[in-house]
Amino acid sequence: MGLFGKSKKQKKQIEISTADRIIMEQLKNDDDAYITALAKQMIDGAPLILNFDALHIDRANKAIAFISGVVFAVGGHIVEINETTYLFGNKVLYDDHTVETWLKTNLN
């Protein structure tokens, strides 16, 4: 109440749409640290569009199995875009509807 009281500044939060956080990667290796880092980004809200064309089938299956397990653990979503490309997202993937719009716009 005094002259030198703390002023309360309101911080404005910038909302970034889910579609703006999409990470698109063509996997060239199945390094555990790399796949784990991608999974952490997905858990934190960045949808992953991963293409497995460049990986040997066994390495691709390993990466898909790991990321699918993470998606299952967080109650997320998996969408098959084509035979070798998948979208992985956490449970709030579709909450703001921007991912649906992005998919319709960019994949049709």
Rosetta constraint file for C-alpha pairs under 8 A:
AtomPair CA 1 CA 5 HARMONIC 6.07 0.50
AtomPair CA 16 CA 20 HARMONIC 6.51 0.50
AtomPair CA 16 CA 21 HARMONIC 7.39 0.50
AtomPair CA 17 CA 21 HARMONIC 6.88 0.50
AtomPair CA 17 CA 96 HARMONIC 7.12 0.50
AtomPair CA 17 CA 98 HARMONIC 6.58 0.50
AtomPair CA 18 CA 22 HARMONIC 6.89 0.50
AtomPair CA 18 CA 45 HARMONIC 7.20 0.50
AtomPair CA 18 CA 46 HARMONIC 6.86 0.50
AtomPair CA 18 CA 47 HARMONIC 7.30 0.50
AtomPair CA 18 CA 93 HARMONIC 6.84 0.50
AtomPair CA 18 CA 96 HARMONIC 7.04 0.50
AtomPair CA 18 CA 98 HARMONIC 6.22 0.50
AtomPair CA 18 CA 99 HARMONIC 6.34 0.50
AtomPair CA 19 CA 47 HARMONIC 7.67 0.50
AtomPair CA 19 CA 98 HARMONIC 5.30 0.50
AtomPair CA 19 CA 99 HARMONIC 4.81 0.50
AtomPair CA 19 CA 102 HARMONIC 6.40 0.50
AtomPair CA 21 CA 45 HARMONIC 7.51 0.50
AtomPair CA 21 CA 46 HARMONIC 4.96 0.50
AtomPair CA 21 CA 47 HARMONIC 6.60 0.50
AtomPair CA 22 CA 46 HARMONIC 5.45 0.50
AtomPair CA 22 CA 47 HARMONIC 4.78 0.50
AtomPair CA 22 CA 48 HARMONIC 5.86 0.50
AtomPair CA 22 CA 49 HARMONIC 7.11 0.50
AtomPair CA 23 CA 46 HARMONIC 6.55 0.50
AtomPair CA 23 CA 47 HARMONIC 6.16 0.50
AtomPair CA 23 CA 48 HARMONIC 4.92 0.50
AtomPair CA 23 CA 49 HARMONIC 6.09 0.50
AtomPair CA 24 CA 48 HARMONIC 6.01 0.50
AtomPair CA 24 CA 49 HARMONIC 4.68 0.50
AtomPair CA 24 CA 50 HARMONIC 5.91 0.50
AtomPair CA 25 CA 48 HARMONIC 7.68 0.50
AtomPair CA 25 CA 49 HARMONIC 6.40 0.50
AtomPair CA 25 CA 50 HARMONIC 5.06 0.50
AtomPair CA 25 CA 51 HARMONIC 6.29 0.50
AtomPair CA 26 CA 50 HARMONIC 5.80 0.50
AtomPair CA 26 CA 51 HARMONIC 4.58 0.50
AtomPair CA 26 CA 52 HARMONIC 6.19 0.50
AtomPair CA 26 CA 53 HARMONIC 7.37 0.50
AtomPair CA 26 CA 54 HARMONIC 7.17 0.50
AtomPair CA 27 CA 50 HARMONIC 6.80 0.50
AtomPair CA 27 CA 51 HARMONIC 6.12 0.50
AtomPair CA 27 CA 52 HARMONIC 5.61 0.50
AtomPair CA 27 CA 53 HARMONIC 7.69 0.50
AtomPair CA 27 CA 54 HARMONIC 6.47 0.50
AtomPair CA 27 CA 55 HARMONIC 6.71 0.50
AtomPair CA 28 CA 52 HARMONIC 7.69 0.50
AtomPair CA 28 CA 54 HARMONIC 5.46 0.50
AtomPair CA 28 CA 55 HARMONIC 5.77 0.50
AtomPair CA 29 CA 55 HARMONIC 6.49 0.50
AtomPair CA 29 CA 59 HARMONIC 7.63 0.50
AtomPair CA 30 CA 34 HARMONIC 7.25 0.50
AtomPair CA 30 CA 35 HARMONIC 6.52 0.50
AtomPair CA 30 CA 55 HARMONIC 7.86 0.50
AtomPair CA 30 CA 59 HARMONIC 6.01 0.50
AtomPair CA 30 CA 60 HARMONIC 7.31 0.50
AtomPair CA 30 CA 62 HARMONIC 7.58 0.50
AtomPair CA 30 CA 63 HARMONIC 6.17 0.50
AtomPair CA 31 CA 35 HARMONIC 6.24 0.50
AtomPair CA 32 CA 36 HARMONIC 5.93 0.50
AtomPair CA 33 CA 37 HARMONIC 6.07 0.50
AtomPair CA 34 CA 38 HARMONIC 6.35 0.50
AtomPair CA 35 CA 39 HARMONIC 6.21 0.50
AtomPair CA 35 CA 63 HARMONIC 6.85 0.50
AtomPair CA 35 CA 67 HARMONIC 7.67 0.50
AtomPair CA 36 CA 40 HARMONIC 6.19 0.50
AtomPair CA 37 CA 41 HARMONIC 6.35 0.50
AtomPair CA 38 CA 42 HARMONIC 6.32 0.50
AtomPair CA 38 CA 48 HARMONIC 7.66 0.50
AtomPair CA 39 CA 43 HARMONIC 6.23 0.50
AtomPair CA 39 CA 67 HARMONIC 6.17 0.50
AtomPair CA 39 CA 70 HARMONIC 6.93 0.50
AtomPair CA 40 CA 44 HARMONIC 6.21 0.50
AtomPair CA 41 CA 45 HARMONIC 6.50 0.50
AtomPair CA 41 CA 46 HARMONIC 5.53 0.50
AtomPair CA 41 CA 47 HARMONIC 7.91 0.50
AtomPair CA 42 CA 46 HARMONIC 4.62 0.50
AtomPair CA 42 CA 47 HARMONIC 5.41 0.50
AtomPair CA 42 CA 48 HARMONIC 6.35 0.50
AtomPair CA 42 CA 88 HARMONIC 7.34 0.50
AtomPair CA 42 CA 89 HARMONIC 5.94 0.50
AtomPair CA 42 CA 90 HARMONIC 6.31 0.50
AtomPair CA 43 CA 71 HARMONIC 7.98 0.50
AtomPair CA 43 CA 74 HARMONIC 7.34 0.50
AtomPair CA 43 CA 89 HARMONIC 7.57 0.50
AtomPair CA 43 CA 90 HARMONIC 5.79 0.50
AtomPair CA 44 CA 90 HARMONIC 7.98 0.50
AtomPair CA 45 CA 89 HARMONIC 7.29 0.50
AtomPair CA 45 CA 90 HARMONIC 6.37 0.50
AtomPair CA 45 CA 92 HARMONIC 7.62 0.50
AtomPair CA 45 CA 93 HARMONIC 7.51 0.50
AtomPair CA 46 CA 89 HARMONIC 7.10 0.50
AtomPair CA 47 CA 87 HARMONIC 6.91 0.50
AtomPair CA 47 CA 88 HARMONIC 5.78 0.50
AtomPair CA 47 CA 89 HARMONIC 4.59 0.50
AtomPair CA 47 CA 90 HARMONIC 7.23 0.50
AtomPair CA 47 CA 93 HARMONIC 7.06 0.50
AtomPair CA 48 CA 86 HARMONIC 7.89 0.50
AtomPair CA 48 CA 87 HARMONIC 5.52 0.50
AtomPair CA 48 CA 88 HARMONIC 5.07 0.50
AtomPair CA 48 CA 89 HARMONIC 6.40 0.50
AtomPair CA 49 CA 85 HARMONIC 6.87 0.50
AtomPair CA 49 CA 86 HARMONIC 5.61 0.50
AtomPair CA 49 CA 87 HARMONIC 4.42 0.50
AtomPair CA 49 CA 88 HARMONIC 6.46 0.50
AtomPair CA 50 CA 85 HARMONIC 5.51 0.50
AtomPair CA 50 CA 86 HARMONIC 5.50 0.50
AtomPair CA 50 CA 87 HARMONIC 6.51 0.50
AtomPair CA 50 CA 88 HARMONIC 7.94 0.50
AtomPair CA 51 CA 84 HARMONIC 5.64 0.50
AtomPair CA 51 CA 85 HARMONIC 4.25 0.50
AtomPair CA 51 CA 86 HARMONIC 6.66 0.50
AtomPair CA 52 CA 60 HARMONIC 5.85 0.50
AtomPair CA 52 CA 84 HARMONIC 5.30 0.50
AtomPair CA 52 CA 85 HARMONIC 6.29 0.50
AtomPair CA 53 CA 84 HARMONIC 5.93 0.50
AtomPair CA 53 CA 85 HARMONIC 7.98 0.50
AtomPair CA 55 CA 59 HARMONIC 6.03 0.50
AtomPair CA 55 CA 60 HARMONIC 5.51 0.50
AtomPair CA 56 CA 60 HARMONIC 6.08 0.50
AtomPair CA 57 CA 61 HARMONIC 6.07 0.50
AtomPair CA 58 CA 62 HARMONIC 6.25 0.50
AtomPair CA 59 CA 63 HARMONIC 6.35 0.50
AtomPair CA 60 CA 64 HARMONIC 6.06 0.50
AtomPair CA 61 CA 65 HARMONIC 5.89 0.50
AtomPair CA 62 CA 66 HARMONIC 6.23 0.50
AtomPair CA 63 CA 67 HARMONIC 6.18 0.50
AtomPair CA 64 CA 68 HARMONIC 5.78 0.50
AtomPair CA 65 CA 69 HARMONIC 6.08 0.50
AtomPair CA 66 CA 70 HARMONIC 6.45 0.50
AtomPair CA 67 CA 71 HARMONIC 6.17 0.50
AtomPair CA 67 CA 88 HARMONIC 7.76 0.50
AtomPair CA 68 CA 72 HARMONIC 6.11 0.50
AtomPair CA 68 CA 78 HARMONIC 7.53 0.50
AtomPair CA 68 CA 88 HARMONIC 7.72 0.50
AtomPair CA 69 CA 73 HARMONIC 6.13 0.50
AtomPair CA 70 CA 74 HARMONIC 6.35 0.50
AtomPair CA 71 CA 75 HARMONIC 6.05 0.50
AtomPair CA 71 CA 76 HARMONIC 4.78 0.50
AtomPair CA 71 CA 77 HARMONIC 6.49 0.50
AtomPair CA 71 CA 78 HARMONIC 7.48 0.50
AtomPair CA 71 CA 88 HARMONIC 6.98 0.50
AtomPair CA 71 CA 89 HARMONIC 6.80 0.50
AtomPair CA 71 CA 90 HARMONIC 6.25 0.50
AtomPair CA 72 CA 76 HARMONIC 5.95 0.50
AtomPair CA 72 CA 77 HARMONIC 7.80 0.50
AtomPair CA 74 CA 90 HARMONIC 6.27 0.50
AtomPair CA 74 CA 91 HARMONIC 6.60 0.50
AtomPair CA 75 CA 90 HARMONIC 6.58 0.50
AtomPair CA 75 CA 91 HARMONIC 5.29 0.50
AtomPair CA 76 CA 88 HARMONIC 7.53 0.50
AtomPair CA 76 CA 89 HARMONIC 5.51 0.50
AtomPair CA 76 CA 90 HARMONIC 3.95 0.50
AtomPair CA 76 CA 91 HARMONIC 4.05 0.50
AtomPair CA 76 CA 92 HARMONIC 7.44 0.50
AtomPair CA 76 CA 93 HARMONIC 7.41 0.50
AtomPair CA 77 CA 87 HARMONIC 7.93 0.50
AtomPair CA 77 CA 88 HARMONIC 5.92 0.50
AtomPair CA 77 CA 89 HARMONIC 5.22 0.50
AtomPair CA 77 CA 90 HARMONIC 6.18 0.50
AtomPair CA 77 CA 91 HARMONIC 6.57 0.50
AtomPair CA 77 CA 93 HARMONIC 7.28 0.50
AtomPair CA 78 CA 86 HARMONIC 6.88 0.50
AtomPair CA 78 CA 87 HARMONIC 5.59 0.50
AtomPair CA 78 CA 88 HARMONIC 4.72 0.50
AtomPair CA 78 CA 89 HARMONIC 6.52 0.50
AtomPair CA 79 CA 86 HARMONIC 5.64 0.50
AtomPair CA 79 CA 87 HARMONIC 4.94 0.50
AtomPair CA 79 CA 88 HARMONIC 6.63 0.50
AtomPair CA 80 CA 85 HARMONIC 6.38 0.50
AtomPair CA 80 CA 86 HARMONIC 4.59 0.50
AtomPair CA 80 CA 87 HARMONIC 6.39 0.50
AtomPair CA 81 CA 85 HARMONIC 5.41 0.50
AtomPair CA 81 CA 86 HARMONIC 5.27 0.50
AtomPair CA 81 CA 87 HARMONIC 6.84 0.50
AtomPair CA 82 CA 86 HARMONIC 6.96 0.50
AtomPair CA 89 CA 93 HARMONIC 5.46 0.50
AtomPair CA 93 CA 99 HARMONIC 7.11 0.50
AtomPair CA 94 CA 98 HARMONIC 7.21 0.50
AtomPair CA 94 CA 99 HARMONIC 6.30 0.50
AtomPair CA 94 CA 100 HARMONIC 7.00 0.50
AtomPair CA 97 CA 101 HARMONIC 6.58 0.50
AtomPair CA 98 CA 102 HARMONIC 6.06 0.50
AtomPair CA 99 CA 103 HARMONIC 6.06 0.50
AtomPair CA 100 CA 104 HARMONIC 6.24 0.50
AtomPair CA 101 CA 105 HARMONIC 6.07 0.50
AtomPair CA 102 CA 106 HARMONIC 5.87 0.50
AtomPair CA 102 CA 107 HARMONIC 7.99 0.50
AtomPair CA 103 CA 107 HARMONIC 5.43 0.50
AtomPair CA 103 CA 108 HARMONIC 7.65 0.50
AtomPair CA 104 CA 108 HARMONIC 5.79 0.50
